[in-house]
Amino acid sequence: MAMGRPREFDLDEALDRALHAFWRKGYEGTSIAELTEAMGITRPSLYAAFGNKEELFRKALDKYIDGPRGYVRLALAEKTVRDVIDKLLHGTADAVTDPLCPSGCLAVQGALTCGDTSQSVKEELMARRAKSEENLHVRFRQAQADNDLSTDADPADLARYISIVLQGMAVQAASGASRDDLRKIADMVLKTWPPATRSTAS
């Protein structure tokens, strides 16, 4: 059986370039022409390898969450909830100001200016942000069960609060805030974090 013509580009490298293109200009602000130029491939090759623009964006978003945003998953696995928040806040401050990457957060800014034609992408990002908030909510409930978070604290409210802070840090980074600026915000949040019901040092 004759074999098909081999691809002349690396799929993972091309996807990484697409990720950075979307990260810089958002979903709607990035044209197919800009994507093919950034990826170093032709339009037919893009469609053959990744599907349409929306499918490419979803693949890029998955790569972003597993890669540059992978610190979130690691932070949630920390032993104490205070360490979770510390890693999340300072990890975000570092990630959204990484000089090797576009400023801000793809998951936050990717569809901020999307119109009706890109509603499905906007809804996808909203759903992913909601899932991230729910993950925090679950982690905070577990912390209360472990006596690692005050029973006076509301896990749902705390999850919403931290989510808003993280999103705000990303937007500020995209507007030019420095890493030091954002780490100061992280430190302020930690100073007001609810205490554990009992010591978890033992």
N, C-alpha and C positions, 0 to 999 in steps of 0.2 A: 504494500500500500504506500502510495506516495505521501511524503510528509509535507505539511504546510510550510509556507515560508516562515522562518524563525523571526521573532521580533528583533528589531534593531535597537531597542532601548531597554533599560532596566525598569521594570514596573514599580518597584519600591522607591527608586530614586525619582521617577517621574511623579509619583504620588506625593512624595515629600515636597517637591517643587510646587505642585498644585496647592498643597496645604499652606505653604508660605504665601502664595499668591492670594488665596482666599483670606488668609489671616491679615494681610495688609489692607485689603480693600473691601472685605465682606463678600457675601454671596452675589448679590445683585450688582455690586460695583465692579466685579471681575468678569470681563467678557471672555468668550470662547477664544478669541484671537489672542488675548493676553495669557490665557491658560496654555494654549499650544506653544506660544513663544517661551513662556517660563519653563514648560516641561520639555521643550526641544523635540516636539513631535508634531505630526500633521493632524488636522481635524479628523480625518477618517481613522487614524490610529487611536486617537483619544476615544472616539465612539466605540471602536472595536474592543479596546482594552478595558474601558471603564463605564461604558454606557453613556447616558446623557450627562449634562452639566450637574443636574441635581444628584444623580447617583455618584458622580465623582466627588461632589461636596460631602456626601454622607460617608464615603470611604475616607476622605481626608479628615473628617471630623472624628471618625473612629481612631484613625492613626494619631490624631492630636490628643485624644483622651488617654490612649495607651502610652503615648510618648511624653510630650512636654507637660501634660497634665497628670501624668502618672503618680505624682507626689500625693495627690488627693487620696488615692486608694491606700497608699502606704500610711498616710496620716491617720486614716480611720482605724487602722490596725494597732495604733499605739495603745499601751497598757492603760494609761489614765486619760480621762477626758480632757484634762488640762493640757496634756502633751498633744492630744489630738488637735486642739485649737491652736496651740503654739506652732505645730508643724503646718497646719493649714494656712494660717495667717502669714507666717514668715515664708512658707513655700510659695504662696501666691505673690507676695512682694517680690521675691526673687524671680519667679517665672515670668511675670508680666513686664519685668524690666530687663530681661535677659538681653544683653547687647547683640547676641548672635541670632536673635529672633525678632519678628515684628513686635511692637509694644502692644500691651493689652492681652485680651483673651478671645480666641476664636469663638468659643461657646457663648460668650456674652455679646460680642460685637458682630458676629457673622451675619445677623439678619436684622440689625437695628433699623436699617433704612429700607427694608424690603417692602415692595408694594403688593397689590393683590395677586399678581402673577406668581409671586414667590411665597404665597401663604403657607404652602406645605412645608417649606424649609423653615419658616418662622415658627410654625407649630412644632416641628421636630426639635428645634433648639429650646423652645419653651418646655417641652416635655422632658428633655434631658436636664434642664435646670431644676425642674420640679422633682425629678428623680434624685438629683444630688441633694436637694433639701430634705427629701424623705429619708435618704441615707443618714443624714445628720440627725434627724428626728429619732430614728431607730437607735442610733449610737447613744444619744442623750438619754433615752429611756433605759437603755442597758446600764448606763452609768448610774442612774438613780437606783436601779435594782441592785447594783454592786456597792451602794453607799458611797459612790465616787462623785456624786452631784447632789447638792442640796434638794430636799424634797419640796422646798418652797419654789424652786425653779420650774418653769413650764417648758418642757422639751420642745414643743411645737414652736413656741415663741422664740426660744433660743436658736432653733434651726433657721427660722426665718431671718432673725437678726444677723446671724453669722453669714447666711447666704447673701443678704443685702450688702454687708460689709465687703465680702469678697468680690461681688459684682462691682461695687463702687470703686474698689481698689483697681480693678481692671480698667474701668472707664477713665479713672484719673491717670493711670499709666499711659493710656493711649493719648491723653491730653498733655503729656509731658512731665507728669510727676516723677520724681526720682525714686530710686530704691530706698534711700534713707528716709524720704518722706513717708513712704508706705510702711516701712518697718516701724516707724514711730506710731503710726495708727495701730499696727498690730500690738505694740507694747501697751498702748492705752486700753485696748480691748481686754488684754490679759489682766490688767490691773483691776478691772471691774468684774472679772469672771466669778460666778457664784462658787463658793467653797464646797468641798466634799462634806458629806454628812459625818464621816470619820476619817482619820488618817489612813492613807493607802500605802504608807511607806513599809509596813510590815509584810 
